[in-house]
Amino acid sequence: MSLPPCPMCNSEYVYPDQNHLICPECSHEWNPSEASSEEDTLTVKDANGTLLEEGDKVTLAKDLKVKGSSMVMKIGTKAVIRRIVEGKDHQLDCKVDGAGEMMVTAKFVKKA
């Protein structure tokens, strides 16, 4: 019987317990029939821990230098989230007032 690896740590040492699967390495428990719907949604939180969605209006929580330019975006600059993407550096594809389209890291914005 082949069980899927742990979605948190990718451990192969998963064991079943009634309707749930349990990972002995990270202690994560999940229901394999519900796991597919939870993994499809990408969650991104702002500097205050508020959940962000596409179309939200945000403001910058600190001054940010624009990579490859001498421009600095000041604290309080407004932006609209066009889409949320998965990435290490930048999760938000935004339209920033006065700067145009650019990618922004979620931890540097606050929901307006």
Secondary structure, DSSP 8 states (H G I E B T S, - for coil): ------TTT--S--EEETTEEE-TTT--EE-HHHHHHHHTS--EE-TTS-EE-TT-EEEESS-EE-TTSS-EE-TT-EEEEEEE---SS--EEEEETTTEEEEE-GGGEEE-
